[in-house]
Amino acid sequence: MKKNKFSDMSYVDFISFIKETNRCPGGKDTINWILRNSFANDKTHVLEIGSNTGFSSLEVARLLKCNVLGIDVVANAVNIANQELKQDTKEIQKLVKFKVGSAYNIPCKDNSIDLIIAGGSTSFMDNKNKAITEMYRVLKPWGMCSVTNLFYHTRPPKKVLKAVSDIIGTEIKYMTAKDWLDLYTNVNDFEIYKFETEKLSAQTENTLKDYIEYFMNKPHIACLSCEEKNAIKQRWHDILTVFNENHKYLGFIKCLLRKRTSPEEPELFKIKTKLN
Ligand SMILES: C[S@@+](CC[C@H](N)C(=O)[O-])C[C@H]1O[C@@H](n2cnc3c(N)ncnc32)[C@H](O)[C@@H]1O
């Protein structure tokens, strides 16, 4: 592929540049599921880890009118999130904050957060254990941590995993739904409070083309030179083609983990957790 400033940008910088509304898997439906099942309300202090361009944090504040802090390591993404926030109502502007920050060193006090939202972000992290330990530290006792992550229901070819890893900039491993649950519950004493899985599917080539065209028509892209537009179109097409292939093997987990203060007694005849 010919080198240019768009081919050299990191994936998160690139989607921040084209202003793709990055969402957690399942988008608004998932946010709705998290808020209903965590019993969140306007008094809930919410922390989003990997807030990207702000979609989930803003959605939570709009629904609950509660305080939300979104952190992300990528400054460009935080800038876009702050631009989105400026366009929202004064009420939402008072409730939401976005800042550059890492899950490895969360800028919050111990036991200070009621609900953590980690939608897709743990997949981007090399040191997942460190991030999970930090999430546990900042949660209040009985606080909830929601994890929404893509998992593989079928093992994908190695070349698909490599292509996705190259785009994301972090090694993507073959993780099943159980692997994600084990990862989160083995690091700390998280209780699996609620857990569901959803299936995903690949889109047709025409749907991909229409989606790319939608971005090419955005005013801040349509005004660029032909050379720049072609470079953006090429990079976006390459990324989406790889993601689309990957989606043949993917589902996603919706999970609420709870920070207990004491272990629960075993329950003999309990409902079986379905893994996919
Ligand atoms: C798939 S996006 C998250 C989408 C977002 N949750 C939403 O609902 O719009 C993953 C994000 O995690 C961020 N990320 C990666 N490593 C991180 C870390 N150590 N701390 C905080 N954010 C991180 C990436 O920069 C990226 O913006």
The ligand as an SDF file (V2000), in Angstrom:
LIG
                    3D

 27 29  0  0  0  0  0  0  0  0999 V2000
  -13.6610    0.4080   20.8460 C   0  0  0  0  0  0  0  0  0  0  0  0
  -13.1130    1.9270   21.5430 S   0  0  0  0  0  0  0  0  0  0  0  0
  -14.2810    2.1770   22.8080 C   0  0  0  0  0  0  0  0  0  0  0  0
  -15.5990    2.7200   22.3460 C   0  0  0  0  0  0  0  0  0  0  0  0
  -16.3380    3.4140   23.4460 C   0  0  0  0  0  0  0  0  0  0  0  0
  -16.3880    2.6050   24.6350 N   0  0  0  0  0  0  0  0  0  0  0  0
  -17.7490    3.8350   23.0650 C   0  0  0  0  0  0  0  0  0  0  0  0
  -18.7120    3.2650   23.5540 O   0  0  0  0  0  0  0  0  0  0  0  0
  -17.8710    4.7410   22.2250 O   0  0  0  0  0  0  0  0  0  0  0  0
  -11.7110    1.4780   22.4750 C   0  0  0  0  0  0  0  0  0  0  0  0
  -11.0240    2.6710   23.1250 C   0  0  0  0  0  0  0  0  0  0  0  0
  -10.1660    2.2120   24.1770 O   0  0  0  0  0  0  0  0  0  0  0  0
   -9.1040    3.1500   24.2600 C   0  0  0  0  0  0  0  0  0  0  0  0
   -7.9970    2.5890   25.0710 N   0  0  0  0  0  0  0  0  0  0  0  0
   -7.0440    1.7040   24.7060 C   0  0  0  0  0  0  0  0  0  0  0  0
   -6.1910    1.4760   25.7190 N   0  0  0  0  0  0  0  0  0  0  0  0
   -6.6100    2.2320   26.7570 C   0  0  0  0  0  0  0  0  0  0  0  0
   -6.1420    2.4480   28.0970 C   0  0  0  0  0  0  0  0  0  0  0  0
   -5.0630    1.8150   28.5720 N   0  0  0  0  0  0  0  0  0  0  0  0
   -6.8220    3.3050   28.8840 N   0  0  0  0  0  0  0  0  0  0  0  0
   -7.9230    3.9700   28.4330 C   0  0  0  0  0  0  0  0  0  0  0  0
   -8.4000    3.8280   27.1650 N   0  0  0  0  0  0  0  0  0  0  0  0
   -7.7610    2.9600   26.3430 C   0  0  0  0  0  0  0  0  0  0  0  0
   -8.7430    3.3840   22.8090 C   0  0  0  0  0  0  0  0  0  0  0  0
   -7.9730    4.5590   22.6540 O   0  0  0  0  0  0  0  0  0  0  0  0
  -10.1160    3.4660   22.1680 C   0  0  0  0  0  0  0  0  0  0  0  0
  -10.5750    4.7770   22.0780 O   0  0  0  0  0  0  0  0  0  0  0  0
  1  2  1  0
  2  3  1  0
  2 10  1  0
  3  4  1  0
  4  5  1  0
  5  6  1  0
  5  7  1  0
  7  8  2  0
  7  9  1  0
 10 11  1  0
 11 12  1  0
 11 26  1  0
 12 13  1  0
 13 14  1  0
 13 24  1  0
 14 15  1  0
 14 23  1  0
 15 16  2  0
 16 17  1  0
 17 18  1  0
 17 23  2  0
 18 19  1  0
 18 20  2  0
 20 21  1  0
 21 22  2  0
 22 23  1  0
 24 25  1  0
 24 26  1  0
 26 27  1  0
M  CHG  2   2   1   9  -1
M  END
$$$$
